[in-house]
Amino acid sequence: VAKDLALDLPALRARGARIVSQGRTQYFALHANSGHLVTADRIDREQMCENEPQCVLRCELIVEGEM
C-alpha cells in the first residue's frame, strides 16, 4: 500500500492510514513494518460464502490529509 501510494512508511503512519472492512469484522490490516496489506485473522471461505460460487471481501483504505 505504501509503495502504491508513493509514500514511505513514516508518512503513511503519520497520515493515519487504516483499512476498513464491511460489517463488524475487520478482515484486513496494514502491516506496520512493511506497509503491506495483510489478513488480520484467518478467513473461512466456507463459512462466509458457503453457497456462493465467488467469494468477494471488500475493504476501503482511508488515508487522512491531502494526497
N, C-alpha and C positions, 0 to 999 in steps of 0.2 A: 504494500500500500504506500509506504513512504517513497519508494522508487517511482511508482506510477504517478504520484502527485508532485514529483520532483522536489521533495522535502527531505532534509536529513532528520534523523530520529529526534534530536532535541527540539527541532522546530515542530515536528508532528506532536510531540508531548506538550509543548508549550501552547499549541493551538487547541488542546483539549479534544483530540480526535477520539471518537468512540464508535462502536458498532452497535446497531440497534436491530433486533430481530422482531418479527411479528409475534404477538402474544406475550406471555409472561416469561417463557423460557428463552434465555439468550444462548443460541447455538454457536455463535462465533465470537471471537475476541481478537484484539490486536496484540501480538507478541511484543512485550515491552522492549526486549533487547534487539530484535531484528526488524520490527515494523511489518512483519508478515501477518496475513490474515490466517487464523488457525481456528480449529474447532474448540469450543470452550469445554465440551464434555462429549461423551460417547453419544452418537446419533443412531437410533434404532429405526431403520427404514421400514421394517415390517410393522412396527407399532404405529408409526406416524402415517404411513401411506399404504396400508395393507391391501386395499382393493384398487389402488391407482396404478396404471401402467407406467407412469412417470412421476417421480417424486421431486418436487422443487421446494427449496427453502430460500426465502428471500430475506435480505438484510439491507440495511442502509448504513452508509458511512457518514457520520456527521463530524465536520471539522469547523470549529469556531474561528471567527476572524475572516479577513479578506484573503482571497486566494490570488 
